[in-house]
Amino acid sequence: MESKRDLSISMARTNLIVLFISIPVVTAQIGLFVMLHGMENLEPTWSSVILLLLVFLGVVLHELIHGRPGMQVEDHPTSAGCYVIE
């Protein structure tokens, strides 16, 4: 008889992990850009409102695309499910 071991991670924990990983990466990228090009090149190309709107819409679309499969997990609606057969 096969038994399954639940290896799912809660979405809250996943979001915290991503947050702590992404902040240093973004900071390093901005720092590298400033070192190479200087502060004067940090002016936005477009209107700041348009840029923020596009970023917001992109984030919402991204989350809808990736959240869709997670909604179909029956036992753990707020988890990224993974099972290992032992």
N, CA, C and O atoms as a DFTB+ gen file, in Angstrom:
344 C
 N C O
     1  1       0.838      -1.178       0.000
     2  2       0.000       0.000       0.000
     3  2       0.889       1.250       0.000
     4  3       1.854       1.338       0.759
     5  1       0.554       2.192      -0.847
     6  2       1.327       3.422      -0.938
     7  2       0.781       4.447       0.043
     8  3      -0.430       4.635       0.154
     9  1       1.690       5.107       0.753
    10  2       1.268       6.195       1.632
    11  2       1.842       7.497       1.086
    12  3       2.930       7.526       0.511
    13  1       1.088       8.561       1.279
    14  2       1.516       9.866       0.787
    15  2       1.916      10.747       1.955
    16  3       1.247      10.780       2.987
    17  1       3.012      11.453       1.776
    18  2       3.463      12.407       2.778
    19  2       3.241      13.811       2.226
    20  3       3.723      14.143       1.143
    21  1       2.520      14.622       2.964
    22  2       2.176      15.978       2.535
    23  2       3.385      16.895       2.693
    24  3       3.880      17.097       3.802
    25  1       3.854      17.445       1.581
    26  2       4.995      18.366       1.585
    27  2       4.576      19.771       1.167
    28  3       5.396      20.553       0.686
    29  1       3.296      20.087       1.354
    30  2       2.812      21.396       0.921
    31  2       3.336      22.505       1.827
    32  3       3.621      22.293       3.006
    33  1       3.452      23.687       1.241
    34  2       3.915      24.877       1.954
    35  2       2.787      25.902       1.874
    36  3       2.201      26.106       0.811
    37  1       2.489      26.535       2.985
    38  2       1.407      27.523       2.965
    39  2       1.793      28.698       2.080
    40  3       2.969      29.036       1.945
    41  1       0.789      29.305       1.486
    42  2       1.043      30.445       0.614
    43  2       1.598      31.626       1.405
    44  3       2.391      32.403       0.872
    45  1       1.201      31.775       2.656
    46  2       1.734      32.858       3.486
    47  2       3.242      32.682       3.695
    48  3       4.003      33.645       3.596
    49  1       3.664      31.456       3.983
    50  2       5.096      31.196       4.182
    51  2       5.870      31.402       2.871
    52  3       6.973      31.950       2.867
    53  1       5.281      30.962       1.780
    54  2       5.920      31.140       0.478
    55  2       6.108      32.621       0.162
    56  3       7.165      33.031      -0.318
    57  1       5.076      33.420       0.433
    58  2       5.174      34.857       0.172
    59  2       6.238      35.516       1.039
    60  3       6.935      36.416       0.572
    61  1       6.379      35.090       2.287
    62  2       7.422      35.646       3.156
    63  2       8.815      35.288       2.647
    64  3       9.719      36.124       2.655
    65  1       8.981      34.053       2.206
    66  2      10.278      33.623       1.678
    67  2      10.642      34.453       0.453
    68  3      11.770      34.932       0.333
    69  1       9.679      34.623      -0.457
    70  2       9.925      35.411      -1.668
    71  2      10.241      36.856      -1.312
    72  3      11.117      37.468      -1.922
    73  1       9.537      37.404      -0.331
    74  2       9.778      38.784       0.081
    75  2      11.214      38.961       0.578
    76  3      11.894      39.913       0.195
    77  1      11.672      38.044       1.431
    78  2      13.016      38.172       1.985
    79  2      14.098      37.881       0.957
    80  3      15.235      38.322       1.123
    81  1      13.771      37.155      -0.095
    82  2      14.745      36.912      -1.152
    83  2      14.755      38.065      -2.156
    84  3      15.818      38.474      -2.621
    85  1      13.567      38.591      -2.491
    86  2      13.494      39.580      -3.563
    87  2      13.993      40.961      -3.158
    88  3      14.549      41.672      -3.995
    89  1      13.815      41.361      -1.913
    90  2      14.258      42.701      -1.495
    91  2      15.775      42.873      -1.663
    92  3      16.195      43.885      -2.223
    93  1      16.611      41.939      -1.207
    94  2      18.057      42.115      -1.446
    95  2      18.433      42.068      -2.930
    96  3      19.355      42.764      -3.353
    97  1      17.731      41.257      -3.720
    98  2      18.042      41.171      -5.145
    99  2      17.726      42.495      -5.834
   100  3      18.539      42.994      -6.613
   101  1      16.561      43.067      -5.558
   102  2      16.180      44.349      -6.159
   103  2      17.131      45.456      -5.701
   104  3      17.542      46.297      -6.501
   105  1      17.477      45.451      -4.423
   106  2      18.408      46.457      -3.898
   107  2      19.764      46.348      -4.588
   108  3      20.366      47.365      -4.932
   109  1      20.245      45.136      -4.791
   110  2      21.529      44.940      -5.471
   111  2      21.453      45.403      -6.924
   112  3      22.400      46.005      -7.431
   113  1      20.333      45.127      -7.599
   114  2      20.196      45.558      -8.990
   115  2      20.186      47.080      -9.106
   116  3      20.843      47.644      -9.981
   117  1      19.450      47.736      -8.233
   118  2      19.413      49.205      -8.259
   119  2      20.787      49.774      -7.916
   120  3      21.241      50.725      -8.553
   121  1      21.442      49.205      -6.924
   122  2      22.783      49.665      -6.547
   123  2      23.781      49.516      -7.680
   124  3      24.595      50.410      -7.915
   125  1      23.725      48.397      -8.383
   126  2      24.619      48.167      -9.515
   127  2      24.354      49.175     -10.636
   128  3      25.285      49.699     -11.247
   129  1      23.073      49.437     -10.896
   130  2      22.736      50.416     -11.927
   131  2      23.269      51.801     -11.574
   132  3      23.835      52.489     -12.424
   133  1      23.088      52.205     -10.322
   134  2      23.559      53.524      -9.876
   135  2      25.079      53.602      -9.964
   136  3      25.618      54.633     -10.365
   137  1      25.781      52.528      -9.596
   138  2      27.246      52.531      -9.686
   139  2      27.717      52.655     -11.137
   140  3      28.713      53.324     -11.411
   141  1      27.002      52.012     -12.066
   142  2      27.420      52.034     -13.465
   143  2      27.010      53.313     -14.197
   144  3      27.763      53.816     -15.031
   145  1      25.810      53.846     -13.889
   146  2      25.264      54.938     -14.683
   147  2      25.059      56.242     -13.917
   148  3      24.833      57.282     -14.536
   149  1      25.131      56.214     -12.611
   150  2      24.918      57.419     -11.825
   151  2      23.446      57.686     -11.548
   152  3      22.565      57.067     -12.144
   153  1      23.195      58.613     -10.638
   154  2      21.832      58.915     -10.203
   155  2      21.023      59.683     -11.259
   156  3      19.795      59.609     -11.259
   157  1      21.681      60.406     -12.143
   158  2      20.939      61.234     -13.101
   159  2      20.129      60.386     -14.086
   160  3      19.181      60.893     -14.685
   161  1      20.474      59.126     -14.266
   162  2      19.748      58.256     -15.189
   163  2      18.573      57.538     -14.534
   164  3      17.987      56.639     -15.138
   165  1      18.223      57.917     -13.319
   166  2      17.110      57.271     -12.634
   167  2      15.769      57.956     -12.882
   168  3      14.771      57.594     -12.260
   169  1      15.729      58.926     -13.768
   170  2      14.469      59.592     -14.084
   171  2      13.583      58.639     -14.877
   172  3      14.061      57.956     -15.782
   173  1      12.273      58.590     -14.537
   174  2      11.384      57.693     -15.283
   175  2      11.203      58.153     -16.723
   176  3      11.142      59.352     -16.998
   177  1      11.119      57.205     -17.626
   178  2      10.930      57.514     -19.038
   179  2       9.508      57.986     -19.291
   180  3       9.287      58.933     -20.047
   181  1       8.540      57.325     -18.657
   182  2       7.129      57.673     -18.820
   183  2       6.653      58.397     -17.584
   184  3       7.407      58.614     -16.636
   185  1       5.406      58.761     -17.611
   186  2       4.765      59.340     -16.443
   187  2       4.769      58.310     -15.317
   188  3       4.529      57.128     -15.561
   189  1       5.036      58.740     -14.108
   190  2       5.077      57.825     -12.968
   191  2       3.736      57.139     -12.753
   192  3       3.695      55.982     -12.335
   193  1       2.648      57.831     -13.031
   194  2       1.316      57.245     -12.854
   195  2       1.109      56.094     -13.829
   196  3       0.598      55.041     -13.448
   197  1       1.500      56.288     -15.077
   198  2       1.367      55.226     -16.075
   199  2       2.242      54.039     -15.704
   200  3       1.814      52.890     -15.815
   201  1       3.458      54.310     -15.266
   202  2       4.363      53.238     -14.873
   203  2       3.794      52.429     -13.712
   204  3       3.799      51.199     -13.758
   205  1       3.305      53.100     -12.677
   206  2       2.724      52.392     -11.538
   207  2       1.483      51.602     -11.938
   208  3       1.274      50.495     -11.443
   209  1       0.667      52.147     -12.815
   210  2      -0.523      51.444     -13.290
   211  2      -0.145      50.180     -14.057
   212  3      -0.757      49.130     -13.860
   213  1       0.850      50.274     -14.923
   214  2       1.294      49.108     -15.678
   215  2       1.898      48.041     -14.767
   216  3       1.655      46.851     -14.964
   217  1       2.675      48.454     -13.781
   218  2       3.242      47.492     -12.831
   219  2       2.127      46.803     -12.047
   220  3       2.152      45.585     -11.872
   221  1       1.152      47.579     -11.575
   222  2       0.038      47.008     -10.821
   223  2      -0.739      46.000     -11.666
   224  3      -1.033      44.898     -11.202
   225  1      -1.070      46.372     -12.902
   226  2      -1.802      45.457     -13.777
   227  2      -0.987      44.198     -14.083
   228  3      -1.542      43.102     -14.168
   229  1       0.316      44.353     -14.248
   230  2       1.172      43.192     -14.480
   231  2       1.202      42.247     -13.300
   232  3       1.181      41.029     -13.476
   233  1       1.252      42.797     -12.097
   234  2       1.259      41.961     -10.888
   235  2      -0.065      41.211     -10.760
   236  3      -0.076      40.018     -10.457
   237  1      -1.177      41.904     -10.988
   238  2      -2.490      41.258     -10.897
   239  2      -2.606      40.143     -11.931
   240  3      -3.057      39.046     -11.600
   241  1      -2.213      40.398     -13.164
   242  2      -2.261      39.372     -14.205
   243  2      -1.374      38.187     -13.853
   244  3      -1.778      37.036     -14.018
   245  1      -0.171      38.461     -13.372
   246  2       0.758      37.406     -12.978
   247  2       0.154      36.526     -11.890
   248  3       0.215      35.299     -11.972
   249  1      -0.428      37.153     -10.871
   250  2      -1.010      36.384      -9.770
   251  2      -2.226      35.586     -10.220
   252  3      -2.444      34.476      -9.733
   253  1      -3.015      36.123     -11.132
   254  2      -4.153      35.373     -11.648
   255  2      -3.706      34.140     -12.429
   256  3      -4.306      33.071     -12.321
   257  1      -2.649      34.303     -13.212
   258  2      -2.134      33.163     -13.978
   259  2      -1.605      32.079     -13.043
   260  3      -1.909      30.902     -13.237
   261  1      -0.827      32.452     -12.041
   262  2      -0.229      31.454     -11.157
   263  2      -1.178      30.988     -10.071
   264  3      -1.016      29.880      -9.560
   265  1      -2.155      31.788      -9.702
   266  2      -3.092      31.395      -8.656
   267  2      -4.133      30.416      -9.127
   268  3      -4.716      29.699      -8.313
   269  1      -4.383      30.362     -10.406
   270  2      -5.426      29.493     -10.956
   271  2      -5.195      28.017     -10.631
   272  3      -6.122      27.378     -10.133
   273  1      -4.017      27.433     -10.881
   274  2      -3.826      26.015     -10.536
   275  2      -3.937      25.764      -9.032
   276  3      -4.410      24.702      -8.628
   277  1      -3.522      26.695      -8.211
   278  2      -3.594      26.505      -6.768
   279  2      -5.017      26.441      -6.254
   280  3      -5.276      25.813      -5.227
   281  1      -5.943      27.080      -6.953
   282  2      -7.337      27.047      -6.529
   283  2      -7.949      25.675      -6.746
   284  3      -8.993      25.376      -6.167
   285  1      -7.329      24.831      -7.563
   286  2      -7.894      23.537      -7.887
   287  2      -7.433      22.431      -6.944
   288  3      -7.897      21.298      -7.067
   289  1      -6.535      22.727      -6.006
   290  2      -6.096      21.734      -5.031
   291  2      -7.207      21.568      -4.009
   292  3      -7.561      22.525      -3.321
   293  1      -7.757      20.381      -3.901
   294  2      -8.942      20.171      -3.083
   295  2      -8.673      20.252      -1.587
   296  3      -9.403      20.938      -0.871
   297  1      -7.652      19.575      -1.104
   298  2      -7.411      19.477       0.337
   299  2      -6.809      20.733       0.936
   300  3      -7.056      21.039       2.103
   301  1      -6.033      21.457       0.168
   302  2      -5.308      22.617       0.679
   303  2      -5.530      23.813      -0.243
   304  3      -4.692      24.084      -1.102
   305  1      -6.631      24.529      -0.084
   306  2      -6.895      25.632      -0.998
   307  2      -5.917      26.790      -0.887
   308  3      -5.830      27.605      -1.806
   309  1      -5.172      26.886       0.223
   310  2      -4.214      27.981       0.365
   311  2      -2.779      27.463       0.404
   312  3      -1.898      28.133       0.943
   313  1      -2.532      26.283      -0.160
   314  2      -1.199      25.700      -0.146
   315  2      -0.765      25.343      -1.544
   316  3      -1.589      25.061      -2.413
   317  1       0.547      25.358      -1.757
   318  2       1.122      24.828      -2.984
   319  2       1.380      23.350      -2.722
   320  3       2.345      23.004      -2.041
   321  1       0.548      22.492      -3.242
   322  2       0.574      21.075      -2.874
   323  2       1.650      20.283      -3.566
   324  3       1.993      20.539      -4.720
   325  1       2.180      19.313      -2.843
   326  2       3.160      18.390      -3.369
   327  2       3.114      17.123      -2.531
   328  3       3.165      17.195      -1.304
   329  1       3.019      15.974      -3.168
   330  2       2.957      14.722      -2.428
   331  2       4.078      13.800      -2.904
   332  3       4.413      13.761      -4.088
   333  1       4.638      13.071      -1.966
   334  2       5.678      12.102      -2.266
   335  2       5.156      10.726      -1.895
   336  3       4.656      10.522      -0.789
   337  1       5.273       9.778      -2.823
   338  2       4.838       8.414      -2.542
   339  2       5.997       7.689      -1.879
   340  3       7.099       7.635      -2.426
   341  1       5.748       7.135      -0.705
   342  2       6.805       6.446       0.038
   343  2       6.705       4.954      -0.154
   344  3       7.512       4.206       0.397
